[in-house]
Amino acid sequence: MTRRSIALFAGLVYSMAGGPAMDRAAAAPATSINICHGYGCAFRSRLDLGPGDDRKFASILVAGRASPEAERKAIAKAVSYYEKRAQQVTGVRDQPKSEFGASKVKGQMDCVDESTNTDALLRYLARHGLLRHHKVEARDSRGFLLDGRYPHWTAVIRAPDGVKWVVDSWYAPMGGAPDIIRLGDWKSRGVLESGALN
């Protein structure tokens, strides 16, 4: 077989396998997610989750297959990993809770940013078939100042028994474990006591 024949044969195989379109698909990131920060999503930084991230999340969520409780523990670990990835694109490690006066500070996040980012992660996990025991619900909130609490938002998941759970990463530093508690219990929290939120 001549060199020209080999080249033509290789070209035919390449073309049948998808050619340049396949190369572009292999090089493209699996998912792009906008990371909100600066309070109220004042800034958005693009996080590209590629095949390595897909494998990492899959390996984390494997531990959650046994039960809803196990899946919630795995979700907490997935949120921690996700926030470490988010830090790579914001360039700042967000501190726990919200500091007054940090509005429009790149990298710092309030509950709107945190809940939006966590909700995006949960929907990514659901789209990839990694949530076996929970459905992602709409974000929820509590507090309206007149009841002695600041307004506060969270991401929400629903277990097979219908119980809703919050996934609230606002209380922990970036990369820390989020609070995952029953929505009803979460709704009763957040009362201002000596200037601090419980």
C-alpha angles and dihedrals in degrees: 000000000000125000090251091053091049091050092049091048091048090049091051092050090047091050093048090050092057102274118210092352089061091048091053092048091050091049097044119096115252095230138002117208126184111230111213119218141147092067123293091023091293087157132030124199121189117240115193112206108201136182092287090057091046090055093045093052091045091052091049094048094048087079089059098059096092099068146340090263091052090048092053089054090050091048089055089055091046090053090051092052092044093052091051088054090047090054089059091063099037092044091216132091105228115227122230118275120356126296116216109242094029092103111130091016107134114241096017115112136203125197092276091057094042096047093045092051094046091047089053090052093048091051090049090053091048093049089052091052093245097127109078101164106031140058121210113244131194115281115267136206143203136196132040104196094251089074091056095259135100117240108265132182133204142177115251137208129186124220124216091261089060096253113139120221128194123226100203116175095170096096096054129066115256109293093020124122114278124229109260107187138140112288091232091056092045091052091061094052131081100069113157109246118175090336094307132108117229 
